[in-house]
């Protein structure tokens, strides 16, 4: 089972969904803005890809955090809490297959190599 995690109005998520649809890859979409995301899953993403990949420090949401909140993200547990509270801090989309993280962000060449 392929699961694409993200938010529907994100341009990068839209590109990933379009690519998957065009290449007839069956997937389930998980809107973490609406459905939320559990800390264990975020921890698994961090374990697989690294916090510097999963935590989107280039986002508007990151820039809107105060310096104390930003500094607290150096602690993985606190970073996960921030990502749960502000799901826009998670780099999108996250692509999983059978519980394994395949990609964070969208890159057509990467997707082509996976499917």
Secondary structure, 3 states (H helix, E strand, C coil): CEEEEECCCCHHHHHHHHHHHHCCCCCEEEEHHHHCCCHHHHHHHHHHHCHHHHECCCCHHHHHCCHHHHHHCCCHHHHHHHHHHCHHHECCCEEEECCEEEEECCCHHHHHHHC
